[in-house]
Amino acid sequence: MRLPVLALSAAALAAVVLTGCVVAPAQPVYAAPPGVAYVAPTYVSPGVGFVWNYHPRYGYGWHHPRYGWHRGWR
């Protein structure tokens, strides 16, 4: 009778310890390319996964690795 109580309490303790918040990974610190002045974002990120990045032709903008440039840059 003692063994099932210990197993149940150990399972309950493991459930409490292993549950928690999901934390998004930290965004990498961005450094401007040589010879380019850094321009801060003028509006908030359009969604999850977008990173403020530099485009050689259009300048700075939000870029997503799957969806490309926000507002149609190619």
DOFIDO-897201 format. One record per residue: x, y, z negated of N, C-alpha, C, O, CB in turn. Coordinates in pm, whole numbers, plus 32768, in hexadecimal, padded with zeros to 4 digits. Each point is the difference from the previous one (the first is absolute). Last residue first. Glycine has a CB too. Example, Ala and Ser with C-alpha at 12.3 -4.5 7.8 and 13.67 -1.06 7.14 Angstrom:
2
+------+------+------+------+------+------+------+------+------+------+------+------+------+------+------+
!  nxx !  nyy !  nzz ! caxx ! cayy ! cazz !  cxx !  cyy !  czz !  oxx !  oyy !  ozz ! cbxx ! cbyy ! cbzz !
+------+------+------+------+------+------+------+------+------+------+------+------+------+------+------+
! 8505 ! 7F1F ! 7D3C ! 8052 ! 8077 ! 7FFA ! 7FB3 ! 806D ! 7FB7 ! 8033 ! 806F ! 7FEF ! 8043 ! 7F52 ! 80E8 !
! 7FA7 ! 7E03 ! 7F30 ! 7FA7 ! 8077 ! 8000 ! 805A ! 8078 ! 8000 ! 8068 ! 7FFE ! 7FBE ! 7EDB ! 7F8D ! 7FC5 !
+------+------+------+------+------+------+------+------+------+------+------+------+------+------+------+
END
This chain:
74
+------+------+------+------+------+------+------+------+------+------+------+------+------+------+------+
!  nxx !  nyy !  nzz ! caxx ! cayy ! cazz !  cxx !  cyy !  czz !  oxx !  oyy !  ozz ! cbxx ! cbyy ! cbzz !
+------+------+------+------+------+------+------+------+------+------+------+------+------+------+------+
! 845B ! 9061 ! 9475 ! 8033 ! 7F80 ! 8036 ! 8095 ! 8001 ! 8008 ! 803D ! 7F9D ! 802A ! 7EF3 ! 8045 ! 8059 !
! 7F10 ! 8123 ! 7E6B ! 8086 ! 800A ! 8037 ! 802C ! 7F77 ! 8031 ! 7FE1 ! 7F9C ! 7FC0 ! 8057 ! 8125 ! 7FA7 !
! 7E0B ! 7FB5 ! 7FC0 ! 801D ! 7FDE ! 808A ! 808B ! 8012 ! 8037 ! 8011 ! 7FF5 ! 8079 ! 7F10 ! 8043 ! 7FA0 !
! 8008 ! 8002 ! 7E18 ! 7FD6 ! 8067 ! 805F ! 803C ! 7FED ! 808B ! 8015 ! 8060 ! 804A ! 7FD6 ! 803C ! 7EF7 !
! 811A ! 7E55 ! 7F67 ! 7F7D ! 8039 ! 7FE4 ! 7FE7 ! 8073 ! 8060 ! 805D ! 8049 ! 8023 ! 7FB2 ! 7F73 ! 7EEA !
! 8135 ! 7E9C ! 8163 ! 7FFC ! 8089 ! 7FCE ! 7F71 ! 802D ! 7FEB ! 7FA8 ! 7FE5 ! 8052 ! 812F ! 804C ! 8022 !
! 7F7B ! 7DBD ! 7F81 ! 8048 ! 806C ! 8045 ! 7FEE ! 8087 ! 7FBE ! 7FE7 ! 800A ! 7F88 ! 7FFE ! 7F76 ! 8149 !
! 7F80 ! 7EAE ! 7EAF ! 7FA4 ! 8054 ! 804D ! 8043 ! 8074 ! 8048 ! 7FBF ! 8043 ! 8050 ! 7F96 ! 7F80 ! 7F0C !
! 81A3 ! 7EF8 ! 7F91 ! 7FA5 ! 7FB2 ! 8056 ! 7FAD ! 8059 ! 805D ! 7FED ! 7FDF ! 8075 ! 8009 ! 7F74 ! 7ED8 !
! 8147 ! 8165 ! 7F6F ! 8049 ! 7F9D ! 8050 ! 7FA8 ! 7FB0 ! 8060 ! 8030 ! 7FD1 ! 8066 ! 8070 ! 8020 ! 7EDF !
! 7F0B ! 8212 ! 802E ! 7FDE ! 7F7E ! 7FC7 ! 8046 ! 7F96 ! 8055 ! 7FFC ! 8009 ! 807B ! 7F21 ! 8049 ! 7F2B !
! 8113 ! 81E9 ! 7FF4 ! 8013 ! 7F8B ! 8055 ! 7FDE ! 7F81 ! 7FB3 ! 8025 ! 7FF1 ! 7F8B ! 808D ! 8088 ! 80F6 !
! 7F24 ! 81D2 ! 7F81 ! 7FE3 ! 7F83 ! 7FB9 ! 800A ! 7F8C ! 8061 ! 7FC3 ! 8003 ! 806B ! 7FA6 ! 8075 ! 7EF1 !
! 81BF ! 8151 ! 80EC ! 7F75 ! 7FD5 ! 7FFD ! 7FF2 ! 7F7E ! 7FB2 ! 8062 ! 7FC4 ! 7FD5 ! 7F76 ! 80AD ! 8107 !
! 81A4 ! 8125 ! 8010 ! 7FD3 ! 7FAE ! 7F90 ! 7F6D ! 7FDE ! 800A ! 7FB0 ! 804D ! 8036 ! 80FF ! 801B ! 7F3D !
! 804F ! 8006 ! 8256 ! 801C ! 802F ! 7F79 ! 7FCA ! 7FA0 ! 7F97 ! 7FF7 ! 7F88 ! 8016 ! 8006 ! 8162 ! 803E !
! 8004 ! 7EEA ! 819F ! 7F91 ! 804D ! 7FC6 ! 801B ! 8036 ! 7F75 ! 7FB0 ! 804F ! 7FCD ! 7FBD ! 7F25 ! 80B9 !
! 81DA ! 7F85 ! 8081 ! 7FC2 ! 805E ! 805F ! 7F99 ! 805C ! 7FBE ! 7FF7 ! 8076 ! 8023 ! 802E ! 7EE1 ! 808F !
! 80D4 ! 7F50 ! 7E56 ! 8060 ! 8055 ! 8048 ! 7FC1 ! 8067 ! 805D ! 803A ! 806A ! 8016 ! 8062 ! 7ED9 ! 7FDC !
! 7E95 ! 8008 ! 7E3D ! 7FF8 ! 7FD4 ! 808B ! 805B ! 805C ! 8051 ! 7FF4 ! 807A ! 7FF5 ! 7F1D ! 7F2C ! 7FF1 !
! 80B9 ! 7FC7 ! 7DEC ! 8029 ! 805E ! 8069 ! 7FF7 ! 7FBF ! 8089 ! 802E ! 7F8F ! 8013 ! 806B ! 80E4 ! 7F4B !
! 7E43 ! 7F32 ! 7EBE ! 8075 ! 7FDB ! 804E ! 801A ! 8069 ! 806C ! 7FAB ! 8053 ! 801E ! 8027 ! 7EB9 ! 7FB5 !
! 7EEF ! 8036 ! 7E69 ! 8029 ! 807D ! 803E ! 8084 ! 7FE7 ! 8047 ! 8062 ! 7FD8 ! 7FC1 ! 7F26 ! 80B5 ! 7F8F !
! 7F09 ! 7DEF ! 805E ! 807A ! 8039 ! 7FC8 ! 8020 ! 807F ! 804D ! 7FF4 ! 8004 ! 807A ! 8063 ! 7F18 ! 7F3F !
! 7DF5 ! 7F64 ! 7FE4 ! 803A ! 806D ! 804E ! 8076 ! 803C ! 7FB6 ! 7FFC ! 8013 ! 7F86 ! 7F24 ! 801D ! 80E2 !
! 7FC8 ! 7E73 ! 7EDC ! 8065 ! 7FD1 ! 805E ! 803F ! 806C ! 8056 ! 8067 ! 7FE8 ! 803F ! 7F20 ! 7F47 ! 7FC3 !
! 7E90 ! 8111 ! 7F36 ! 8065 ! 7FAA ! 7FC4 ! 8061 ! 7FD2 ! 806D ! 7FD5 ! 7FD8 ! 806C ! 7F89 ! 7FDC ! 7EDF !
! 7FAC ! 8217 ! 811B ! 7FD8 ! 7F7C ! 7FD0 ! 8075 ! 7FB4 ! 7FC7 ! 8071 ! 8031 ! 7FFD ! 7EDC ! 7FCC ! 80AC !
! 80BD ! 81D5 ! 7FF9 ! 7F7F ! 7FD4 ! 8037 ! 7FD4 ! 7F76 ! 7FD1 ! 7F8D ! 7FDA ! 8017 ! 80A5 ! 80B1 ! 80AD !
! 80FD ! 80F6 ! 7E2E ! 8010 ! 7F89 ! 8053 ! 7F78 ! 7FCF ! 8033 ! 7FA1 ! 7FFA ! 7FB2 ! 812E ! 7FC7 ! 7FCC !
! 7F4F ! 8245 ! 800B ! 8016 ! 7F80 ! 7FBC ! 800B ! 7F8E ! 8064 ! 7FD6 ! 800B ! 8073 ! 7FAD ! 804C ! 7EC5 !
! 811D ! 8198 ! 8156 ! 7F81 ! 7FC4 ! 7FD5 ! 801E ! 7F75 ! 7FC7 ! 806B ! 7FC8 ! 8016 ! 7F11 ! 80BA ! 809A !
! 81E2 ! 8090 ! 7FE8 ! 7FA0 ! 806C ! 7FEC ! 7F77 ! 7FCC ! 7FD8 ! 7FA8 ! 804F ! 7FDB ! 80D6 ! 8038 ! 80CB !
! 81A7 ! 7EC4 ! 7F1E ! 7F7A ! 7FE9 ! 8037 ! 7FA2 ! 8074 ! 7FE2 ! 8007 ! 803D ! 7F95 ! 801D ! 7ECD ! 8051 !
! 81E9 ! 8161 ! 8042 ! 7FA7 ! 7FB7 ! 7FA6 ! 7F78 ! 7FEB ! 8041 ! 7FD8 ! 804E ! 8057 ! 80A1 ! 8012 ! 7EE2 !
! 8178 ! 7FD0 ! 81AB ! 7F83 ! 8048 ! 7FF5 ! 7FA2 ! 7FAC ! 7FAA ! 7FE7 ! 7F8B ! 801F ! 8038 ! 80E8 ! 80C4 !
! 821B ! 7FBA ! 7F96 ! 7F8E ! 7FB4 ! 7FCA ! 7F87 ! 805C ! 7FF4 ! 800B ! 8071 ! 7FD2 ! 8092 ! 7EF5 ! 7FB0 !
! 80FE ! 80C6 ! 81EC ! 7FCE ! 8036 ! 7F82 ! 7F86 ! 7FAF ! 7FD3 ! 7FA9 ! 7FE0 ! 8051 ! 80AD ! 8108 ! 7FEA !
! 815A ! 7E7B ! 80FB ! 7F70 ! 8018 ! 8001 ! 7FD6 ! 8033 ! 7F77 ! 8023 ! 7FC5 ! 7F9A ! 7FB9 ! 7F87 ! 8115 !
! 81E7 ! 8018 ! 7FCE ! 7FDF ! 8070 ! 8057 ! 7F6C ! 8022 ! 8006 ! 7FD8 ! 8055 ! 8050 ! 80EC ! 7F6D ! 8032 !
! 7FAE ! 7E57 ! 7EDE ! 8062 ! 806E ! 8006 ! 7FD5 ! 806C ! 8065 ! 7FD6 ! 7FE1 ! 806F ! 80E0 ! 7F7C ! 7F52 !
! 7DC0 ! 7F8E ! 7F5A ! 8073 ! 7FE0 ! 8055 ! 8063 ! 8075 ! 8004 ! 7FD9 ! 8071 ! 7FE3 ! 7F96 ! 7EF7 ! 80A9 !
! 7F5F ! 8052 ! 7DBE ! 7FF4 ! 8032 ! 8089 ! 807B ! 7FD6 ! 8052 ! 806D ! 7FF5 ! 7FC9 ! 7F09 ! 80CF ! 7FE7 !
! 7FBB ! 7E28 ! 7EAB ! 8067 ! 8063 ! 801E ! 7FF3 ! 8028 ! 8092 ! 7FF1 ! 7FAB ! 8057 ! 80AC ! 7FF7 ! 7EF7 !
! 7E22 ! 7F5F ! 7F14 ! 801D ! 801E ! 808D ! 806A ! 806C ! 800A ! 7FFB ! 8064 ! 7FB9 ! 7F1C ! 7F5C ! 8086 !
! 804F ! 7EA5 ! 7E57 ! 8021 ! 808E ! 8008 ! 802D ! 801C ! 808F ! 8055 ! 7FBA ! 8035 ! 7FEE ! 8052 ! 7ED4 !
! 7E5D ! 7E66 ! 8086 ! 808F ! 8021 ! 8006 ! 8015 ! 8097 ! 800B ! 7FAE ! 8048 ! 8038 ! 807F ! 7ED9 ! 8035 !
! 7E30 ! 8005 ! 7E8F ! 8024 ! 8028 ! 8087 ! 8096 ! 8021 ! 8002 ! 8033 ! 803B ! 7FA1 ! 7EE3 ! 801F ! 808C !
! 8000 ! 7E41 ! 7E7C ! 802D ! 808A ! 800D ! 8026 ! 801D ! 8091 ! 803E ! 7FAC ! 8042 ! 8013 ! 8053 ! 7ECF !
! 7E3B ! 7E8C ! 8076 ! 8090 ! 8013 ! 7FFD ! 8025 ! 8092 ! 8017 ! 7FB8 ! 8049 ! 8044 ! 8067 ! 7ECD ! 800E !
! 7E13 ! 805A ! 7EBC ! 8037 ! 800F ! 8087 ! 8097 ! 8014 ! 7FF8 ! 8030 ! 8041 ! 7FA4 ! 7EF6 ! 8023 ! 80AF !
! 7FA8 ! 7E8C ! 7E46 ! 8045 ! 8080 ! 8013 ! 803B ! 8003 ! 808D ! 8044 ! 7FA2 ! 8029 ! 7FF0 ! 8071 ! 7EDF !
! 7E3F ! 7EE8 ! 7FBB ! 8050 ! 7FF3 ! 807A ! 803A ! 8089 ! 801B ! 7FB7 ! 8063 ! 800D ! 7FBA ! 7EDF ! 8052 !
! 7FFD ! 7FEF ! 7DB2 ! 7FE5 ! 805B ! 806F ! 8056 ! 7FDA ! 8078 ! 806E ! 7FCB ! 7FF1 ! 7F56 ! 80ED ! 7F6D !
! 7FC5 ! 7DC4 ! 7F46 ! 802A ! 808A ! 7FF2 ! 7FDD ! 804F ! 807C ! 7FB5 ! 7FD2 ! 8056 ! 8104 ! 7FE7 ! 7F14 !
! 7F87 ! 7E2F ! 7F9A ! 7FA6 ! 805B ! 8047 ! 802E ! 808E ! 7FEA ! 803C ! 801F ! 7F99 ! 7F04 ! 7F40 ! 804D !
! 819E ! 7F2B ! 7F4C ! 8019 ! 8004 ! 808F ! 7F9F ! 8058 ! 804E ! 8015 ! 8017 ! 8077 ! 8048 ! 7F07 ! 7F72 !
! 7F88 ! 8096 ! 7E33 ! 8084 ! 8035 ! 801E ! 8013 ! 8015 ! 8097 ! 803E ! 8062 ! 8029 ! 801B ! 7F2C ! 7F0A !
! 7E16 ! 7FAC ! 802B ! 8008 ! 808B ! 7FD3 ! 8085 ! 803E ! 8028 ! 8005 ! 8073 ! 802A ! 7F64 ! 7F57 ! 7F15 !
! 8051 ! 7E6C ! 811B ! 7FA5 ! 8051 ! 8051 ! 8008 ! 8093 ! 7FDA ! 7FFC ! 8057 ! 8057 ! 7F6C ! 7EE5 ! 7FC0 !
! 8189 ! 7F8B ! 7EE8 ! 803D ! 8010 ! 8084 ! 7FA8 ! 8057 ! 805A ! 8034 ! 8052 ! 804C ! 803C ! 7ECE ! 7F9B !
! 7EE5 ! 806C ! 7E73 ! 8070 ! 805D ! 7FF2 ! 8043 ! 8019 ! 8087 ! 8022 ! 8072 ! 8020 ! 8002 ! 7F3E ! 7EF4 !
! 7E8B ! 7F0D ! 80DC ! 7FC6 ! 8085 ! 7FED ! 806E ! 8069 ! 7FF3 ! 7FF5 ! 806D ! 8038 ! 7F43 ! 7F2C ! 7F58 !
! 814A ! 7EA5 ! 8087 ! 7FCA ! 802B ! 8081 ! 7FC5 ! 808C ! 7FF6 ! 8010 ! 8051 ! 805B ! 7FC1 ! 7EC1 ! 7FE0 !
! 80C5 ! 8026 ! 7E3B ! 8073 ! 801E ! 8055 ! 7FD1 ! 8030 ! 808A ! 803A ! 805C ! 8039 ! 8051 ! 7EF8 ! 7F4C !
! 7E32 ! 8018 ! 7F4A ! 8035 ! 8082 ! 7FD5 ! 8079 ! 8027 ! 8054 ! 8015 ! 8077 ! 801B ! 7F97 ! 7F5F ! 7EFC !
! 7F94 ! 7E85 ! 813A ! 7FA1 ! 806A ! 8024 ! 8036 ! 8089 ! 7FD9 ! 7FF3 ! 8060 ! 804B ! 7F50 ! 7EFF ! 7F9A !
! 81B3 ! 7F28 ! 7F9A ! 8005 ! 800F ! 8091 ! 7FA5 ! 8070 ! 802F ! 8023 ! 804F ! 8058 ! 8012 ! 7EBE ! 7FBE !
! 7FC2 ! 807E ! 7E22 ! 807F ! 8040 ! 8023 ! 800B ! 8017 ! 8097 ! 802F ! 8069 ! 802C ! 803C ! 7F2B ! 7F0B !
! 7E20 ! 7F80 ! 802E ! 7FF8 ! 808B ! 7FD1 ! 807F ! 804B ! 8022 ! 7FFB ! 8074 ! 8029 ! 7F6C ! 7F46 ! 7F1C !
! 8084 ! 7E74 ! 8117 ! 7FB0 ! 8050 ! 805E ! 7FF4 ! 8093 ! 7FD5 ! 7FFC ! 8059 ! 8055 ! 7F85 ! 7ED8 ! 7FE3 !
! 816F ! 7FA8 ! 7E9D ! 8042 ! 8014 ! 8080 ! 7FAB ! 804F ! 8064 ! 8035 ! 805C ! 803E ! 8045 ! 7ED0 ! 7F99 !
! 7EE4 ! 8041 ! 7E75 ! 8057 ! 8074 ! 7FF8 ! 803F ! 8021 ! 8087 ! 8014 ! 8076 ! 8020 ! 801B ! 7F51 ! 7EF0 !
! 7EC4 ! 7EB5 ! 80AE ! 7FAD ! 8078 ! 8000 ! 8057 ! 807E ! 8000 ! 7FD8 ! 8066 ! 8038 ! 7F73 ! 7F1C ! 7F4E !
+------+------+------+------+------+------+------+------+------+------+------+------+------+------+------+
END
